[in-house]
């Protein structure tokens, strides 16, 4: 390659390999990132994206290969070393001190001091104000982070990365909790950074966004870099084929379930505490996939949690097959055949220090008793059955849940609830952070469950997804149900209009 061409790259990874024991996770990766560009990075869960980034940031030491940053070979001792040398990362799971202010989070670990050795708060506020003004971000610098939306917190994390004079910023699934208007704001900022000469590596499973925001895209599969192209020179089908090693004819399976009679009726539901739900009423039929869409903060999660007994009602009733079901706790809901997959699977959906058997059977332990003790054999058999049904990629029931990819962890959560044979299955963003291949399997599972007569209520932040796997969609806006539409008779424009109805 000509020297002037090589100078156009801010980052070059050459021949990077990494193994854990006999398992080769990265196989001689070659990746070049241009100056002032946005490089998309795609691949199924377990393809090696996270391992490659950890090797870049020095969290893992690579087995072989070199990393060249701005013409100089580097070998970071850890993320702090990388950050101080101009390479920053904004993680999907934001790691912030939520009780502290925006300014405190911005300067955490590097507080400026005055001549007397005292923290210079005036300087901090001045520099923070100047930074956010240049980025076009309006934020209350003194408010605790816990009072901010996910998108605002994400903007603050990007601002922090920029404050280190970063040459490269890695964004890991930054839109997983954002809605369309918030994504638009993020993309506007990303383009501004690119125009200022900053390079970005954008890790995402959302192909629509890759084509919208990225200049180039690279694809990892099974630890190898299998494709790098300009976005204008490729298409969605080629990306899917590169990621999964096969072609997916359609992004979504056919929704061919036939809903029956009404089984769940929510009437005039309101909540006591913020964010308030206000007079929500809707019915769901047996074997129906009922979607819930809306902006972040619209009340989608809160609605599921109120039905499930997590949140306290101020008014309203829930009926299942004509019987009053106003649950005061999740345990009571579970006893009546309700199940719920939460949005934050790592925080409250999994026991990360447990194995697959523990995580699969924990919600149904009374079912595996032999006398007064638990039957290990019954628990192992149930887990093996769910592994087979879910096509979970693992060595066996004794595998630690933390060793599985995100998609396979989600399959274990599905298996856990299916062991209870629920009748009403509520799912809060069940494919968040999951690759396209695993998503398709989850979609097939949801549709199959509906065909078996289970009633599904699914929240999704992805508009193509909510339009692709549901029979009807309820749209939330500022704690209210702004409308219910038949999926086959609606479009993205109507969903956006309804989501802004009560703003």
KETORFI-494707 format. One record per residue (C-alpha): residue in three letters; x, y, z. Coordinates in steps of 0.2 Angstrom, whole numbers, padded with zeros to 4 digits. Layout:
KETORFI-494707
NODE  aa    px    py    pz
NODE Ala     X     Y     Z
...
This chain:
KETORFI-494707
NODE  aa    px    py    pz
NODE Unk  0000  0000  0000
NODE Unk  0007  0017 -0004
NODE Unk  0013  0028  0010
NODE Unk  0001  0042  0007
NODE Unk -0013  0029  0008
NODE Unk -0007  0022  0024
NODE Unk -0006  0040  0031
NODE Unk -0025  0041  0029
NODE Unk -0028  0029  0043
NODE Unk -0028  0034  0061
NODE Unk -0029  0016  0067
NODE Unk -0022  0000  0060
NODE Unk -0024 -0017  0068
NODE Unk -0012 -0029  0059
NODE Unk -0013 -0048  0062
NODE Unk -0021 -0048  0080
NODE Unk -0024 -0065  0087
NODE Unk -0031 -0070  0104
NODE Unk -0034 -0087  0112
NODE Unk -0041 -0093  0128
NODE Unk -0034 -0110  0131
NODE Unk -0037 -0120  0115
NODE Unk -0051 -0109  0110
NODE Unk -0045 -0096  0096
NODE Unk -0056 -0081  0098
NODE Unk -0047 -0069  0086
NODE Unk -0038 -0076  0070
NODE Unk -0026 -0063  0063
NODE Unk -0037 -0048  0062
NODE Unk -0033 -0034  0050
NODE Unk -0043 -0018  0052
NODE Unk -0039 -0001  0046
NODE Unk -0049  0014  0052
NODE Unk -0048  0030  0041
NODE Unk -0046  0048  0049
NODE Unk -0062  0057  0051
NODE Unk -0073  0042  0047
NODE Unk -0086  0031  0055
NODE Unk -0082  0013  0054
NODE Unk -0097  0001  0057
NODE Unk -0092 -0015  0066
NODE Unk -0104 -0030  0064
NODE Unk -0105 -0048  0069
NODE Unk -0115 -0061  0078
NODE Unk -0114 -0062  0097
NODE Unk -0098 -0072  0100
NODE Unk -0090 -0067  0084
NODE Unk -0076 -0058  0093
NODE Unk -0080 -0040  0093
NODE Unk -0079 -0037  0112
NODE Unk -0063 -0047  0112
NODE Unk -0055 -0037  0099
NODE Unk -0060 -0021  0108
NODE Unk -0053 -0027  0124
NODE Unk -0036 -0031  0115
NODE Unk -0036 -0014  0108
NODE Unk -0039 -0006  0125
NODE Unk -0027 -0017  0134
NODE Unk -0040 -0026  0145
NODE Unk -0033 -0042  0137
NODE Unk -0016 -0044  0130
NODE Unk -0016 -0050  0112
NODE Unk -0006 -0066  0108
NODE Unk  0001 -0058  0092
NODE Unk -0001 -0043  0080
NODE Unk  0002 -0025  0081
NODE Unk -0009 -0009  0084
NODE Unk -0003  0007  0076
NODE Unk -0011  0023  0082
NODE Unk -0008  0039  0072
NODE Unk  0008  0032  0064
NODE Unk  0015  0025  0081
NODE Unk  0014  0007  0087
NODE Unk  0005  0006  0104
NODE Unk  0002 -0007  0117
NODE Unk -0010  0000  0130
NODE Unk -0008 -0006  0148
NODE Unk -0027 -0004  0151
NODE Unk -0042  0007  0146
NODE Unk -0036  0022  0156
NODE Unk -0019  0021  0147
NODE Unk -0029  0020  0130
NODE Unk -0040  0035  0136
NODE Unk -0025  0046  0140
NODE Unk -0018  0042  0123
NODE Unk -0034  0047  0113
NODE Unk -0044  0031  0112
NODE Unk -0060  0031  0121
NODE Unk -0075  0019  0122
NODE Unk -0094  0023  0126
NODE Unk -0101  0006  0133
NODE Unk -0118 -0001  0130
NODE Unk -0120 -0002  0149
NODE Unk -0116  0015  0155
NODE Unk -0104  0015  0170
NODE Unk -0108  0031  0178
NODE Unk -0110  0037  0196
NODE Unk -0128  0041  0196
NODE Unk -0129  0050  0212
NODE Unk -0116  0063  0207
NODE Unk -0118  0077  0195
NODE Unk -0114  0079  0177
NODE Unk -0098  0089  0181
NODE Unk -0092  0076  0194
NODE Unk -0094  0062  0181
NODE Unk -0085  0072  0168
NODE Unk -0070  0075  0178
NODE Unk -0070  0058  0188
NODE Unk -0052  0053  0192
NODE Unk -0044  0069  0186
NODE Unk -0051  0083  0196
NODE Unk -0041  0099  0193
NODE Unk -0034  0108  0208
NODE Unk -0029  0126  0211
NODE Unk -0013  0133  0218
NODE Unk -0018  0127  0236
NODE Unk -0021  0109  0231
NODE Unk -0040  0111  0232
NODE Unk -0052  0105  0219
NODE Unk -0056  0119  0207
NODE Unk -0074  0118  0205
NODE Unk -0076  0134  0196
NODE Unk -0064  0128  0183
NODE Unk -0073  0112  0181
NODE Unk -0090  0120  0178
NODE Unk -0082  0133  0166
NODE Unk -0073  0119  0155
NODE Unk -0089  0108  0156
NODE Unk -0100  0122  0150
NODE Unk -0088  0126  0136
NODE Unk -0087  0108  0130
NODE Unk -0106  0105  0130
NODE Unk -0109  0122  0121
NODE Unk -0097  0117  0107
NODE Unk -0106  0101  0106
NODE Unk -0123  0109  0105
NODE Unk -0129  0099  0120
NODE Unk -0141  0107  0133
NODE Unk -0139  0100  0150
NODE Unk -0140  0105  0168
NODE Unk -0122  0102  0174
NODE Unk -0126  0101  0193
NODE Unk -0140  0089  0192
NODE Unk -0137  0071  0197
NODE Unk -0135  0059  0183
NODE Unk -0150  0048  0190
NODE Unk -0162  0062  0185
NODE Unk -0157  0061  0166
NODE Unk -0163  0050  0152
NODE Unk -0152  0036  0145
NODE Unk -0150  0047  0129
NODE Unk -0144  0062  0139
NODE Unk -0132  0051  0150
NODE Unk -0125  0044  0134
NODE Unk -0122  0061  0127
NODE Unk -0113  0065  0143
NODE Unk -0102  0050  0141
NODE Unk -0098  0055  0123
NODE Unk -0093  0072  0129
NODE Unk -0082  0065  0142
NODE Unk -0073  0055  0128
NODE Unk -0071  0071  0118
NODE Unk -0064  0080  0133
NODE Unk -0049  0068  0133
NODE Unk -0045  0075  0115
NODE Unk -0049  0058  0108
NODE Unk -0044  0053  0091
NODE Unk -0055  0038  0091
NODE Unk -0071  0035  0100
NODE Unk -0079  0017  0100
NODE Unk -0098  0017  0102
NODE Unk -0104  0000  0108
NODE Unk -0123 -0002  0104
NODE Unk -0126  0016  0108
NODE Unk -0144  0016  0102
NODE Unk -0150  0000  0111
NODE Unk -0161  0010  0123
NODE Unk -0165  0025  0112
NODE Unk -0180  0030  0101
NODE Unk -0180  0037  0083
NODE Unk -0179  0055  0088
NODE Unk -0165  0052  0101
NODE Unk -0155  0041  0088
NODE Unk -0157  0056  0076
NODE Unk -0149  0068  0089
NODE Unk -0135  0055  0092
NODE Unk -0131  0053  0073
NODE Unk -0131  0072  0071
NODE Unk -0117  0073  0085
NODE Unk -0108  0059  0077
NODE Unk -0107  0067  0060
NODE Unk -0101  0083  0069
NODE Unk -0087  0074  0077
NODE Unk -0082  0065  0060
NODE Unk -0082  0083  0052
NODE Unk -0070  0088  0065
NODE Unk -0058  0074  0061
NODE Unk -0062  0062  0075
NODE Unk -0064  0044  0070
NODE Unk -0078  0033  0077
NODE Unk -0080  0014  0077
NODE Unk -0099  0010  0078
NODE Unk -0103 -0007  0085
NODE Unk -0121 -0011  0081
NODE Unk -0133 -0025  0076
NODE Unk -0145 -0013  0068
NODE Unk -0141 -0013  0049
NODE Unk -0153  0001  0045
NODE Unk -0142  0012  0056
NODE Unk -0126  0006  0049
NODE Unk -0131  0011  0031
NODE Unk -0138  0028  0038
NODE Unk -0122  0033  0048
NODE Unk -0107  0024  0043
NODE Unk -0094  0027  0029
NODE Unk -0087  0009  0030
NODE Unk -0092 -0007  0038
NODE Unk -0082 -0022  0043
NODE Unk -0089 -0039  0048
NODE Unk -0082 -0052  0060
NODE Unk -0087 -0070  0060
NODE Unk -0080 -0084  0071
NODE Unk -0065 -0073  0076
NODE Unk -0060 -0069  0058
NODE Unk -0063 -0052  0048
NODE Unk -0073 -0058  0033
NODE Unk -0078 -0042  0025
NODE Unk -0073 -0023  0024
NODE Unk -0082 -0012  0012
NODE Unk -0088  0006  0009
NODE Unk -0107  0006  0014
NODE Unk -0112  0012 -0003
NODE Unk -0104 -0003 -0011
NODE Unk -0114 -0016 -0001
NODE Unk -0131 -0020  0004
NODE Unk -0141 -0028  0018
NODE Unk -0142 -0046  0011
NODE Unk -0123 -0046  0009
NODE Unk -0120 -0040  0027
NODE Unk -0132 -0054  0033
NODE Unk -0123 -0067  0023
NODE Unk -0106 -0061  0029
NODE Unk -0112 -0061  0047
NODE Unk -0121 -0078  0048
NODE Unk -0113 -0087  0034
NODE Unk -0129 -0090  0025
NODE Unk -0143 -0079  0017
NODE Unk -0159 -0074  0027
NODE Unk -0172 -0072  0014
NODE Unk -0182 -0061  0026
NODE Unk -0178 -0051  0042
NODE Unk -0194 -0058  0050
NODE Unk -0202 -0075  0049
NODE Unk -0221 -0074  0043
NODE Unk -0233 -0070  0057
NODE Unk -0245 -0083  0054
NODE Unk -0253 -0086  0071
NODE Unk -0272 -0084  0072
NODE Unk -0277 -0075  0088
NODE Unk -0293 -0081  0097
NODE Unk -0305 -0074  0110
NODE Unk -0300 -0060  0122
NODE Unk -0291 -0067  0137
NODE Unk -0283 -0052  0145
NODE Unk -0292 -0035  0149
NODE Unk -0283 -0020  0156
NODE Unk -0296 -0007  0162
NODE Unk -0292  0011  0167
NODE Unk -0275  0007  0174
NODE Unk -0266  0022  0183
NODE Unk -0250  0022  0194
NODE Unk -0246  0032  0210
NODE Unk -0228  0036  0207
NODE Unk -0218  0044  0192
NODE Unk -0217  0041  0178
NODE Unk -0236  0041  0180
NODE Unk -0248  0029  0169
NODE Unk -0264  0038  0165
NODE Unk -0281  0028  0162
NODE Unk -0274  0015  0151
NODE Unk -0286  0002  0144
NODE Unk -0284 -0012  0131
NODE Unk -0288 -0030  0128
NODE Unk -0276 -0044  0121
NODE Unk -0282 -0060  0113
NODE Unk -0277 -0078  0116
NODE Unk -0262 -0082  0104
NODE Unk -0260 -0064  0100
NODE Unk -0243 -0055  0099
NODE Unk -0247 -0037  0105
NODE Unk -0233 -0025  0103
NODE Unk -0230 -0009  0114
NODE Unk -0221  0005  0105
NODE Unk -0216  0023  0111
NODE Unk -0202  0034  0115
NODE Unk -0191  0031  0130
NODE Unk -0200  0036  0146
NODE Unk -0217  0034  0138
NODE Unk -0222  0021  0151
NODE Unk -0220  0005  0141
NODE Unk -0209 -0004  0154
NODE Unk -0219  0003  0168
NODE Unk -0235 -0004  0160
NODE Unk -0228 -0021  0160
NODE Unk -0222 -0019  0178
NODE Unk -0238 -0013  0184
NODE Unk -0248 -0028  0177
NODE Unk -0235 -0040  0184
NODE Unk -0236 -0033  0201
NODE Unk -0219 -0024  0202
NODE Unk -0227 -0007  0203
NODE Unk -0241  0000  0213
NODE Unk -0258  0004  0205
NODE Unk -0267  0020  0209
NODE Unk -0283  0014  0200
NODE Unk -0288  0002  0187
NODE Unk -0291 -0017  0185
NODE Unk -0283 -0032  0176
NODE Unk -0294 -0047  0171
NODE Unk -0288 -0064  0165
NODE Unk -0302 -0074  0157
NODE Unk -0314 -0064  0166
NODE Unk -0306 -0065  0183
NODE Unk -0299 -0051  0193
NODE Unk -0280 -0052  0193
NODE Unk -0273 -0036  0202
NODE Unk -0257 -0043  0208
NODE Unk -0248 -0036  0223
NODE Unk -0231 -0045  0219
NODE Unk -0222 -0054  0204
NODE Unk -0224 -0070  0214
NODE Unk -0243 -0069  0214
NODE Unk -0242 -0065  0195
NODE Unk -0231 -0080  0192
NODE Unk -0243 -0091  0202
NODE Unk -0257 -0086  0190
NODE Unk -0247 -0090  0174
NODE Unk -0239 -0074  0170
NODE Unk -0221 -0072  0165
NODE Unk -0210 -0057  0161
NODE Unk -0193 -0055  0153
NODE Unk -0185 -0039  0159
NODE Unk -0176 -0026  0148
NODE Unk -0160 -0027  0159
NODE Unk -0156 -0046  0158
NODE Unk -0139 -0044  0166
NODE Unk -0146 -0034  0181
NODE Unk -0162 -0043  0185
NODE Unk -0164 -0057  0173
NODE Unk -0149 -0068  0176
NODE Unk -0138 -0075  0190
NODE Unk -0121 -0072  0182
NODE Unk -0112 -0082  0195
NODE Unk -0123 -0097  0192
NODE Unk -0123 -0111  0178
NODE Unk -0136 -0114  0165
NODE Unk -0145 -0127  0176
NODE Unk -0147 -0114  0190
NODE Unk -0153 -0100  0179
NODE Unk -0165 -0112  0170
NODE Unk -0173 -0119  0185
NODE Unk -0173 -0105  0198
NODE Unk -0190 -0099  0194
NODE Unk -0198 -0116  0196
NODE Unk -0189 -0125  0210
NODE Unk -0204 -0133  0218
NODE Unk -0206 -0143  0202
NODE Unk -0190 -0152  0204
NODE Unk -0192 -0158  0222
NODE Unk -0189 -0177  0226
NODE Unk -0196 -0178  0244
NODE Unk -0189 -0163  0254
NODE Unk -0174 -0161  0243
NODE Unk -0171 -0154  0225
NODE Unk -0167 -0167  0212
NODE Unk -0151 -0163  0203
NODE Unk -0155 -0175  0190
NODE Unk -0172 -0168  0186
NODE Unk -0165 -0150  0185
NODE Unk -0151 -0156  0174
NODE Unk -0163 -0165  0162
NODE Unk -0175 -0150  0162
NODE Unk -0160 -0139  0157
NODE Unk -0154 -0151  0144
NODE Unk -0172 -0151  0136
NODE Unk -0172 -0132  0136
NODE Unk -0155 -0131  0128
NODE Unk -0161 -0143  0114
NODE Unk -0178 -0134  0111
NODE Unk -0169 -0116  0111
NODE Unk -0154 -0122  0101
NODE Unk -0143 -0114  0114
NODE Unk -0125 -0114  0109
NODE Unk -0116 -0121  0124
NODE Unk -0106 -0136  0130
NODE Unk -0119 -0141  0142
NODE Unk -0130 -0138  0158
NODE Unk -0115 -0135  0169
NODE Unk -0108 -0120  0158
NODE Unk -0108 -0104  0168
NODE Unk -0121 -0092  0161
NODE Unk -0108 -0078  0160
NODE Unk -0098 -0088  0147
NODE Unk -0113 -0087  0134
NODE Unk -0116 -0074  0121
NODE Unk -0130 -0061  0124
NODE Unk -0141 -0070  0112
NODE Unk -0139 -0087  0120
NODE Unk -0141 -0079  0138
NODE Unk -0158 -0073  0132
NODE Unk -0163 -0090  0126
NODE Unk -0159 -0096  0144
NODE Unk -0171 -0083  0151
NODE Unk -0184 -0089  0138
NODE Unk -0181 -0107  0144
NODE Unk -0182 -0102  0162
NODE Unk -0200 -0095  0160
NODE Unk -0206 -0108  0148
NODE Unk -0202 -0121  0161
NODE Unk -0217 -0113  0171
NODE Unk -0228 -0115  0155
NODE Unk -0235 -0097  0156
NODE Unk -0251 -0091  0148
NODE Unk -0247 -0073  0147
NODE Unk -0229 -0069  0142
NODE Unk -0223 -0051  0143
NODE Unk -0206 -0046  0135
NODE Unk -0197 -0030  0137
NODE Unk -0185 -0027  0123
NODE Unk -0181 -0046  0122
NODE Unk -0169 -0044  0107
NODE Unk -0159 -0029  0114
NODE Unk -0141 -0031  0110
NODE Unk -0143 -0047  0100
NODE Unk -0136 -0051  0083
NODE Unk -0147 -0053  0068
NODE Unk -0146 -0072  0067
NODE Unk -0151 -0074  0086
NODE Unk -0164 -0062  0083
NODE Unk -0172 -0072  0070
NODE Unk -0172 -0087  0081
NODE Unk -0181 -0077  0095
NODE Unk -0194 -0071  0083
NODE Unk -0197 -0089  0077
NODE Unk -0199 -0094  0095
NODE Unk -0211 -0079  0099
NODE Unk -0222 -0084  0084
NODE Unk -0222 -0102  0089
NODE Unk -0227 -0098  0106
NODE Unk -0242 -0088  0100
NODE Unk -0247 -0102  0088
NODE Unk -0247 -0113  0104
NODE Unk -0260 -0102  0112
NODE Unk -0249 -0091  0123
NODE Unk -0253 -0073  0124
NODE Unk -0238 -0062  0120
NODE Unk -0235 -0043  0125
NODE Unk -0219 -0037  0118
NODE Unk -0211 -0020  0120
NODE Unk -0198 -0015  0107
NODE Unk -0188  0001  0103
NODE Unk -0185 -0005  0085
NODE Unk -0198  0001  0074
NODE Unk -0195 -0012  0060
NODE Unk -0196 -0026  0074
NODE Unk -0212 -0020  0081
NODE Unk -0219 -0020  0064
NODE Unk -0212 -0036  0059
NODE Unk -0217 -0048  0073
NODE Unk -0234 -0042  0080
NODE Unk -0253 -0043  0076
NODE Unk -0257 -0027  0084
NODE Unk -0247 -0012  0091
NODE Unk -0252 -0001  0106
NODE Unk -0243  0016  0106
NODE Unk -0238  0024  0122
NODE Unk -0235  0043  0124
NODE Unk -0231  0052  0140
NODE Unk -0239  0038  0151
NODE Unk -0255  0037  0140
NODE Unk -0260  0024  0127
NODE Unk -0262  0036  0112
NODE Unk -0269  0022  0100
NODE Unk -0270  0004  0095
NODE Unk -0267 -0001  0077
NODE Unk -0267 -0017  0066
NODE Unk -0249 -0020  0061
NODE Unk -0253 -0024  0043
NODE Unk -0263 -0008  0041
NODE Unk -0250  0004  0049
NODE Unk -0233  0011  0045
NODE Unk -0218  0020  0054
NODE Unk -0226  0037  0051
NODE Unk -0242  0033  0060
NODE Unk -0232  0025  0075
NODE Unk -0221  0041  0076
NODE Unk -0236  0052  0076
NODE Unk -0245  0042  0089
NODE Unk -0229  0042  0100
NODE Unk -0229  0061  0100
NODE Unk -0248  0063  0103
NODE Unk -0247  0068  0122
NODE Unk -0230  0077  0122
